[in-house]
Amino acid sequence: MVRPRDAASLVVTRGDGARTKVLLGRRPSNDRFMPNVHVFPGGRVDLADEDAAVTKGLLTPVARRLERRAGPVRARALAVAALRETFEETGLVFGERRAGSIVPDLSGLDYIGRAITPSLNPIRYHARFLRARAENASGRLKSNGELLDLGWYSIDEALGLTIIDVTQAILEQLRMRVHGKPPHDLFVHYRGMRQIITRE
């Protein structure tokens, strides 16, 4: 069985309520992992993410939720990875841009949930999904080739794209949050290839 690697994705939204839109991009057709599928920006946690400088840390309630399944150092690294990968893949800066990279600002992040890839998959991730508001970002939306066709979609439009079941679950949870329903954190996992969604 392949051990899942830690990863983080950023659900970038703009607008409120029924006007909320979310940023998605399409993986290239030659990608080994989910080719031609629309996803949120994100990727694996790098070792350097644990020691990376930040302008502001996670808010305490968000940090506590992330730390339920990761220690404080790893929780912070997950948040850093989400913002670093988003900058690399989309050009959006949550924090300060310095010498071609960013010093992230983690204070605007919220936690949505996590997902573990099925044990039968040859490539596995333990992914955390965080949310950030586009109005807190600077920079111009620009692909580096890892995500194509970057665009803003309403939640209904996003659900109509080619997406995986985890993305669908996160979008449905996002819909609840933007319409003011009591939020809860999702845990998406699998028994064989059967999806199981629980609350944490």
C-alpha positions in Angstrom: 0.0 0.0 0.0 1.3 3.4 -1.0 1.5 5.9 2.0 -0.3 9.1 1.3 1.8 12.3 1.1 0.8 15.5 2.7 -0.7 18.1 0.3 -2.7 21.3 0.5 -5.1 23.0 -1.8 -6.5 26.5 -1.8 -10.1 27.2 -2.5 -9.9 30.9 -3.7 -13.3 32.6 -3.7 -14.5 36.1 -4.7 -17.9 37.6 -4.1 -20.4 36.6 -1.4 -23.6 34.5 -1.1 -25.2 33.5 -4.4 -22.6 35.6 -6.3 -19.6 33.6 -5.0 -17.2 32.4 -7.6 -14.3 29.9 -7.2 -11.0 29.6 -9.0 -10.3 26.3 -10.8 -7.8 25.2 -13.4 -7.5 22.1 -15.6 -4.7 19.7 -15.3 -2.8 19.0 -18.6 -3.7 16.0 -20.6 -0.2 14.5 -20.0 -0.4 14.8 -16.2 0.2 11.5 -14.4 -2.3 12.5 -11.7 -5.9 13.3 -12.8 -5.3 14.5 -16.4 -7.8 16.9 -17.9 -9.6 17.3 -14.5 -10.5 20.7 -13.0 -9.0 21.2 -9.6 -8.2 23.9 -7.0 -4.6 25.1 -7.0 -2.3 23.2 -4.6 0.3 20.5 -4.3 2.6 18.6 -2.0 4.1 20.0 1.1 7.9 20.6 0.8 10.3 20.2 3.6 11.2 23.9 3.3 7.5 24.8 4.0 8.1 24.0 7.7 10.7 26.7 8.2 9.4 29.2 5.7 9.0 32.8 6.9 5.4 34.2 7.1 4.1 37.7 7.5 1.3 36.5 9.8 0.4 33.2 11.2 -2.8 31.2 11.2 -5.7 32.5 13.3 -5.9 30.3 16.5 -9.3 28.6 15.7 -8.1 27.7 12.2 -4.7 26.4 13.6 -6.5 24.2 16.1 -8.7 22.6 13.5 -5.7 21.9 11.2 -3.7 20.5 14.1 -6.3 17.9 14.9 -4.5 15.6 12.4 -1.1 17.3 12.2 1.2 18.8 14.8 1.6 22.6 14.9 4.7 22.6 12.7 3.0 20.4 10.1 -0.2 22.4 10.2 1.7 25.6 9.5 3.6 23.9 6.7 0.3 22.8 5.1 -0.9 26.4 5.1 2.3 27.7 3.6 2.2 25.0 0.9 -1.3 26.0 -0.1 -0.3 29.6 -0.6 3.1 28.8 -2.2 1.6 26.4 -4.7 -1.2 28.9 -5.5 1.4 31.5 -6.3 3.4 29.1 -8.5 0.3 27.9 -10.4 -1.8 31.0 -10.7 0.4 34.1 -9.9 -1.8 35.2 -7.0 0.1 36.4 -4.0 -1.4 36.0 -0.5 1.3 37.8 1.5 4.3 39.7 0.2 6.3 39.0 -3.0 10.1 39.0 -2.5 12.8 38.0 -5.0 10.6 35.9 -7.2 8.9 34.0 -4.3 6.4 34.9 -1.6 6.3 35.4 2.2 2.8 34.1 2.9 0.2 35.7 5.1 -1.7 32.9 6.7 -4.1 35.0 8.7 -6.8 35.1 6.0 -7.1 31.3 5.7 -10.0 29.2 6.8 -10.1 25.4 6.9 -12.7 23.4 5.0 -11.6 19.8 5.4 -9.3 17.0 4.3 -9.3 14.0 2.0 -7.2 10.9 1.7 -6.8 9.3 -1.8 -8.1 5.6 -2.0 -5.6 3.0 -0.9 -5.8 1.3 -4.3 -4.4 4.3 -6.1 -0.7 4.3 -7.1 -0.4 8.0 -6.2 -1.9 9.0 -2.9 -2.3 12.2 -1.0 -3.6 13.4 2.4 -4.9 16.7 1.2 -6.1 19.6 3.3 -8.4 22.2 1.8 -8.2 25.8 2.9 -10.1 28.8 1.8 -8.9 32.3 1.0 -10.7 35.4 -0.4 -9.5 36.8 -3.7 -9.7 40.3 -2.4 -6.8 39.6 0.0 -4.5 38.6 -3.0 -2.3 40.7 -5.2 -0.8 39.8 -8.6 -2.2 38.9 -11.9 -3.8 35.6 -12.7 -1.3 33.7 -14.9 -0.7 30.0 -15.5 2.7 28.5 -15.2 1.6 25.4 -17.2 0.7 23.2 -14.3 -3.0 24.4 -14.4 -4.5 25.4 -17.7 -7.7 27.4 -18.5 -7.7 29.2 -15.1 -11.0 30.8 -14.5 -13.7 31.9 -12.0 -16.8 29.8 -11.8 -20.0 29.9 -9.8 -20.4 26.9 -7.6 -23.0 25.5 -10.0 -20.8 26.0 -13.0 -17.9 24.4 -11.1 -20.0 21.3 -10.3 -20.7 21.0 -14.0 -17.0 20.7 -15.0 -14.9 17.6 -15.2 -14.1 17.2 -11.5 -13.4 14.3 -9.0 -15.7 13.4 -6.2 -13.5 15.1 -3.6 -13.7 18.4 -5.4 -17.5 18.0 -5.6 -17.7 17.4 -1.8 -15.6 20.5 -1.1 -17.7 22.6 -3.4 -20.9 21.4 -1.8 -19.5 22.3 1.6 -18.5 25.7 0.3 -22.0 26.2 -1.0 -23.3 25.7 2.6 -20.8 28.1 4.0 -21.5 31.0 1.5 -25.2 30.6 2.2 -24.7 31.0 5.9 -25.5 27.4 7.0 -23.6 26.2 10.0 -20.2 24.9 8.8 -18.4 21.7 9.7 -15.1 20.3 8.6 -15.2 17.5 6.1 -13.2 14.3 6.1 -13.4 12.4 2.7 -12.0 8.9 2.7 -12.6 5.6 1.1 -13.3 2.0 1.8 -11.9 0.3 -1.3 -13.1 2.8 -3.9 -16.3 3.7 -2.1 -16.3 7.3 -0.9 -17.2 8.0 2.7 -17.8 11.6 4.0 -17.8 12.3 7.7 -17.7 15.4 9.9 -14.8 16.3 12.2 
